[in-house]
Amino acid sequence: MENGAFGRPADKLVLIVDDDDSVRELIEFIVKKEGFRIEKAADGEEALNKARTVNPDLILLDLMLPKYGGFEILRELQADETGTIPIVIITGRYTDRSTSDMIKQEPNVRDFIEKPVKPQVLSSLLHKLLHTQPPMKRNA
């Protein structure tokens, strides 16, 4: 690998968990555009199953989900084989200081993004957390 410090986004798998189709599609678009592979889940149960079966390099997790709330999923993901997967929380609800601080205390939570998701913010965070380099911009 050139310069040794960075991996290729294509080698990294990101699990996107959001029950809102339009939000999930937007995030999927951003993540794919940066060159990462993706898996998707629309609810907590599916998220836990996917996390255990595909073993993603990072999880983008919406806290407001059907079947399980985001907090339950966070706790579940800290168990067993999924405990080391970094998680970025995506939330549409205004989160007060104490709640966001509490979430950040969770051992597997690396960061916090508020909706609407800003492509620039998400892209740079993914590359930072996964130690990858953005794809080169091709000149026409």
Secondary structure as UniProt FT lines:
FT   TURN            2..3
FT   HELIX           9..11
FT   STRAND          13..17
FT   HELIX           21..33
FT   TURN            34..35
FT   STRAND          37..41
FT   HELIX           44..54
FT   STRAND          58..62
FT   HELIX           70..77
FT   HELIX           80..82
FT   TURN            83..84
FT   STRAND          87..91
FT   HELIX           97..105
FT   TURN            107..108
FT   STRAND          109..114
FT   HELIX           119..130
//
